[in-house]
Amino acid sequence: MTTAIIKAEAREVQSKKFVQAALVERFIKFAGVMEKSAQTYKTALNQLFRYFAANEISQPSREDLENWRDGLIADKKSPATVQLYLTSCKIFFRWLSLERLYTNIADHLKSRVKVSHEHKKDALTATQAGKLIKGVKGDSLKAKRDKAIIALMVATGIRCVEVVRADKGDIVPKFGKTFLMIQGKGHSAKDAEVLLPAQVEKLIEVYLQARGNVAADEPLFTSISNRNKGARLTTQTISKMCKANLRAAGFDTPRLTAHSLRATAATTMIIAGVELTQVQQVLRHVSIVTTQIYNHAVQRLKNQAEQTAANAIFDTISV
């Protein structure tokens, strides 16, 4: 890149059209991230650019970024969203600085919010999970599919996106057991595996038999709608299906979602005495700190301090 081009781009960056779509695409290409992360960056930066446009900011300063951050907080964006937006902003300005397009005015920009490390979704008990699976009634192909998916998620902790990516050929025998090869979140290959418990494997077999001949490279679970029959499911479809079955089973709260099935698998393993490192391996957490979040939830359930205090107090009076 010549000096003339750098100066031309710098003038463009500092004009009223502070960021062009081409500049953002260059940044995304430089970041080398997966599609989902790229979309996260774009969403955050679009929010920032709209703020600049609304306030007629052509040469943003550190104070402008701080005001934008304070506006996000005032608009009651969640702490996680604020932190995510600021992280995207800081990476973007760092790149601009490296490219000599703009000063890094976002360096060490603080989020001024605290992100909770407690788990944001509730889990079901083992009994409730059994009720959820049993509640998927009927002999239709959809019922067989939904029961197999829910059982798979609640027993192994597999994510919605991992269900979507699974093919029939990803079910493989190993050492007398059956495993499902997984393409995890942020991964480009199927480089992990989960053990298919016998009960779950049976439900998947029942579903596949109902589908008929399924080739190894076909999706493990497919749509049954007239519009997309036979097509690979989407994460949105699975999320809606899980939520509908949770409601039907009587578990209708905002904190119970498709991701709650993963939380259920984790907490059930921990309550049953599975070592935390083994739970980490099954859930494919890079850091055991993430697995500890589920452990904290289990320990809180076991803590009966409030009831003990109430028993001691109310035993002395009549109410």
Secondary structure as the mmCIF struct_conf table of DSSP 4:
data_model
#
loop_
_struct_conf.conf_type_id
_struct_conf.id
_struct_conf.beg_label_comp_id
_struct_conf.beg_label_asym_id
_struct_conf.beg_label_seq_id
_struct_conf.end_label_comp_id
_struct_conf.end_label_asym_id
_struct_conf.end_label_seq_id
HELX_RH_AL_P HELX_RH_AL_P1 THR A 3 VAL A 13
TURN_TY1_P TURN_TY1_P1 GLN A 14 GLN A 14
BEND BEND1 SER A 15 LYS A 17
HELX_RH_AL_P HELX_RH_AL_P2 ALA A 21 ALA A 31
TURN_TY1_P TURN_TY1_P2 GLY A 32 GLY A 32
HELX_RH_AL_P HELX_RH_AL_P3 GLU A 35 ALA A 54
TURN_TY1_P TURN_TY1_P3 ASN A 55 GLU A 56
BEND BEND2 SER A 58 GLN A 59
HELX_RH_AL_P HELX_RH_AL_P4 ARG A 62 ALA A 74
TURN_TY1_P TURN_TY1_P4 ASP A 75 LYS A 76
HELX_RH_AL_P HELX_RH_AL_P5 PRO A 79 LEU A 98
TURN_TY1_P TURN_TY1_P5 GLU A 99 ARG A 100
BEND BEND3 LEU A 101 TYR A 102
TURN_TY1_P TURN_TY1_P6 ILE A 105 HIS A 108
BEND BEND4 GLU A 118 GLU A 118
BEND BEND5 LYS A 120 LYS A 121
HELX_RH_AL_P HELX_RH_AL_P6 ALA A 126 LYS A 134
TURN_TY1_P TURN_TY1_P7 GLY A 135 GLY A 135
BEND BEND6 ASP A 139 SER A 140
HELX_RH_AL_P HELX_RH_AL_P7 LEU A 141 THR A 156
HELX_RH_AL_P HELX_RH_AL_P8 CYS A 160 ARG A 165
STRN STRN1 ASP A 167 ASP A 167
HELX_RH_3T_P HELX_RH_3T_P1 LYS A 168 ASP A 170
STRN STRN2 ILE A 171 LYS A 174
TURN_TY1_P TURN_TY1_P8 PHE A 175 GLY A 176
STRN STRN3 LYS A 177 ILE A 182
TURN_TY1_P TURN_TY1_P9 LYS A 185 GLY A 186
BEND BEND7 SER A 188 ALA A 189
STRN STRN4 ALA A 192 LEU A 195
HELX_RH_AL_P HELX_RH_AL_P9 ALA A 198 ARG A 211
TURN_TY1_P TURN_TY1_P10 ALA A 216 ASP A 217
BEND BEND8 GLU A 218 GLU A 218
STRN STRN5 PRO A 219 PRO A 219
BEND BEND9 LEU A 220 PHE A 221
STRN STRN6 THR A 222 THR A 222
BEND BEND10 SER A 225 SER A 225
TURN_TY1_P TURN_TY1_P11 ASN A 226 GLY A 230
BEND BEND11 ALA A 231 ALA A 231
STRN STRN7 ARG A 232 ARG A 232
HELX_LH_PP_P HELX_LH_PP_P1 LEU A 233 LEU A 233
HELX_RH_AL_P HELX_RH_AL_P10 THR A 235 ALA A 248
TURN_TY1_P TURN_TY1_P12 ALA A 249 GLY A 250
TURN_TY1_P TURN_TY1_P13 PRO A 254 ARG A 255
BEND BEND12 THR A 257 THR A 257
HELX_RH_AL_P HELX_RH_AL_P11 ALA A 258 ILE A 271
TURN_TY1_P TURN_TY1_P14 ALA A 272 GLY A 273
HELX_RH_AL_P HELX_RH_AL_P12 LEU A 276 LEU A 283
TURN_TY1_P TURN_TY1_P15 ARG A 284 ARG A 284
BEND BEND13 VAL A 286 SER A 287
HELX_RH_AL_P HELX_RH_AL_P13 ILE A 288 LYS A 302
HELX_RH_AL_P HELX_RH_AL_P14 ALA A 305 PHE A 314
TURN_TY1_P TURN_TY1_P16 ASP A 315 THR A 316
BEND BEND14 ILE A 317 ILE A 317
#
